Amino acid sequence: MKLSSSVSGALRTFAYFMASGTHELLRGIEYLDLYGEEPSAIEQAFAIYANVLELDAEGEVLNAAYAEQRATQYIRAYCDPEVVVEPPFEDWELALHPPLRA
């Protein structure tokens, strides 16, 4: 089974706005240097996005905006330690799942 076009589109859009430095929820946050200097922060943001993303029975994305919000909250707090994430992240949101190799 392949990802639905809904999932593919949501992921592509999130990746574009994260990589271009134009994500609305990160306005005023200097985070692009993380890509070269601290890639684990970007890895964690994408893990949060994937862990929070919900799909319906047909594979359609139900909460892309909320998944983006949680992922960008992480980056915002990573770049500014005075930011308090509400609600706090739960362990399942932060989980870094190992890749499966075929």
N, C-alpha and C positions, 0 to 999 in steps of 0.2 A: 504494500500500500504506500502511496506517495502522499506527501503533504497536500492538503487542499490548497486551492488558489487563495483562499481566505488566509490561511496560515502563512503561506509563502509571501503574500502581499503585506501582511502585518509585520513579518520579520524583516522583509526588505525595507519597508518604510522606516521602521525603528533603526535599522542599521544605517540607512542613509542619513537620517537626522543626527544620529550619534556621531558618525564619521565626518559630517560636514560642519559640525560646530553650530548648527542652526536649530537645535532642539529647543522648542519654546520653553519647556520646563527647566532648561538649564541656562536661560538667559542670564548673563552677567557672571557665569561661572567659567573660569579658565580650566577646561578639562581636556582639551585636545592633546596636550603634551603627555597625558597619561598613556596614550597609544604607544608611544615609543619608550617612555621612561618607566611606567608602572602598568604594564599590560594586565596584570592580575586584577586591577581595579575594573578594567573594561570587561575582563572575563567574568567577574562577579556580577556586574550589571547585566550582562547577557544571560547569566544563569538565573538571576532573579526574574528577568523578563520571561524566560522560558518556563520557570517553575510556577509563575503566577498566571500565565496565559491559560485560559479555559476555552474549551471547544464544546460544541453541541454534538449530538449523535451523528450528524452529517459531516463533522469536521470543520464547521464554520466557527470562526473566532467570536467569542462572546464579550471579551473584556480587554481589548487591545489598549485602550486608553489607560485603564487601571494598571495593567502590566507595565506600560511605559512610565506611569507615575511612580510605581514602586522602584523600578530600576533607576530612574533619574533621581529619586530621593537618596539612593545609595551614593551615587556620584556626587550629588550636592553635599552630602554629609562627609564624604571622603575628602573633598576639596576644602571644606570649611568645618572644622571640628566643633564649632559652636552650634551647628545645625542639629536640631533634635528631630529624629524621624518619628512621626506619629501615624499610625500605631507603630511600635517598635517591630523590627523584623522578627519573624518566627524562624525557627531552625529550618523548616521545610522550604521557606523562601530562599534561604542562603545556601542550600545544599548544592555542592558541586558533584554532579553525577559523572562517573567515569564513562569515557566513550566506549562504545561497543565496536570492535573491529571485525569486519566480515572477511 
